[in-house]
Amino acid sequence: MTDVNAQIRLTTVHCVDEGDGPGSAEPYLWTVFFKIDGTTASVTGDLRLTGKSTVVATVGNQGDLPNHDVDDGDIVLAPMTLGQFRTRLRPIPLQAPIGGVSEVGAVLGMVAVLMEEDNTPASAIATGHRAMNRAVRQALDGLIPTLGIFHQEPTSDDVKKITRQVGDSVLAAVRDDVSTWDWLTGLGNMDDRIGSIVVQYSQDTLLDAGTTGIRFAKRFQSEGEWELAGRVSARRVP
């Protein structure tokens, strides 16, 4: 196998129905990118993956999208500082090669949480964002020992579990940081989590897709109707 230059890009936040009653919605976005590759991981002699994931968080909280006044039908472009991750994926080496097999493919992915701003204090939102970053790292590092040469990448059940862990950690952290007074003065109208998306692709899948890459999208019917969309691609390093 060979190294690949890979890019994952969350491009748009599409408001199909803002669902916020009178006025407009104020969405914001959290993203964290990850990879499991030969930089920090290897396969042991008993064919188990060992090592750690590489997790890259972004800086963004309330007001981090260019449009703070979103109505039905609006499409908001995600800033590159939030939506783009470029990296080199290195194949994961086998500590004890088997026949002609000395390495297996890497994995690239992203977790994104779409939020809608109401009256939650900014400090509580920042706490929730930090909790999300920790939850992603912990979930991936807990997943690595369960992977191996015959199960090289997270399954759909693994992805669902990560999504639940991230969501639960975010909500718990925000709740713990919001005082009764904040809740009362905000009339109980706290920021809402519209939805979460986890996408992950193996190195082989990315190369098979060619230079045009793979489009991903997920639609949420919560606090109205919304869709996150983007594209992931990779090229072999010459």
C-alpha positions, -999 to +999 in steps of 0.1 A: +000+000+000+010+036-003+005+068+016-024+090+005-032+127+008-067+129+021-092+157+026-126+157+043-147+188+039-180+197+055-194+222+030-230+232+037-256+236+064-290+236+046-320+249+065-350+232+049-374+244+077-360+266+104-387+255+129-379+283+154-413+299+154-414+337+149-380+350+138-351+332+123-328+304+135-292+309+146-273+276+139-237+270+149-215+241+143-190+219+162-166+196+143-138+173+152-118+152+127-100+119+133-078+093+117-065+059+127-033+052+107+002+041+108+014+073+124+001+062+158-012+026+154+000-009+144-013-044+143+000-068+169+012-104+164-023-117+174-038-094+147-053-068+171-050-031+165-030-012+191-021+025+196-041+056+196-063+077+172-053+111+160-080+136+169-081+172+156-106+196+171-117+229+157-125+262+174-161+272+171-191+279+193-221+302+191-220+325+161-193+306+142-212+304+109-212+333+085-251+336+086-265+342+120-301+348+108-312+317+089-346+312+073-363+284+054-344+274+023-311+291+033-279+273+026-250+284+048-214+276+037-193+261+065-160+281+070-129+261+062-117+266+097-146+245+109-153+222+079-119+212+063-093+187+074-063+177+052-039+150+063-016+122+050-029+088+058-002+062+063-010+024+061-011+006+094+019-018+097+017-054+109+042-060+137+045-096+124+038-096+086+017-125+073+029-139+040+030-109+016+008-088+039+028-062+059+002-034+064-035-026+063-055+005+053-060+036+075-094+052+085-104+089+081-135+104+097-153+134+112-179+141+139-201+171+136-228+185+158-253+211+146-267+234+173-293+261+174-286+291+196-311+304+222-303+315+257-276+291+270-246+310+284-215+309+261-194+294+289-217+264+291-216+259+254-178+260+255-179+234+282-201+212+260-177+216+231-147+205+251-168+175+263-175+166+227-138+166+219-130+144+249-158+120+241-146+115+205-111+107+216-122+084+244-147+065+221-120+060+194-093+049+217-117+025+233-127+012+199-091+005+187-085-026+208-116-042+193-103-038+157-079-061+139-069-073+105-103-089+099-122-058+113-102-029+102-127-001+105-156+009+126-189-007+118-223+010+116-230-001+152-197+014+163-206+047+146-240+047+163-223+041+197-199+070+191-228+093+181-247+084+214-216+089+235-209+123+220-244+135+223-248+123+259-214+139+269-224+173+253-258+175+269-245+164+303-217+190+302-240+218+292-265+209+319-239+208+346-226+242+336-259+260+335-271+275+369-307+277+380-305+315+376-293+312+340-321+288+332-347+311+348-334+343+331-333+325+298-370+315+305-359+279+301-352+284+264-317+268+262-297+261+231-308+230+212-288+201+196-303+197+161-283+166+153-250+148+150-232+131+121-203+107+122-187+097+089-157+074+084-140+059+054-113+034+049-082+042+028-092+016+002-127+031-001-113+065-007-089+054-034-116+033-051-137+064-053-111+082-074-103+119-074-139+131-074-143+115-039-175+107-021-203+130-011-219+125+023-250+141+037-274+137+067-308+152+073-322+160+107-359+165+116-353+183+148-359+220+156-373+221+120-355+203+092-318+206+084-291+189+064-253+187+067-234+178+035-198+175+024-172+155+005-142+133+012-114+124-012-079+111-014-050+108-038-020+085-037+012+102-028+036+098-057 
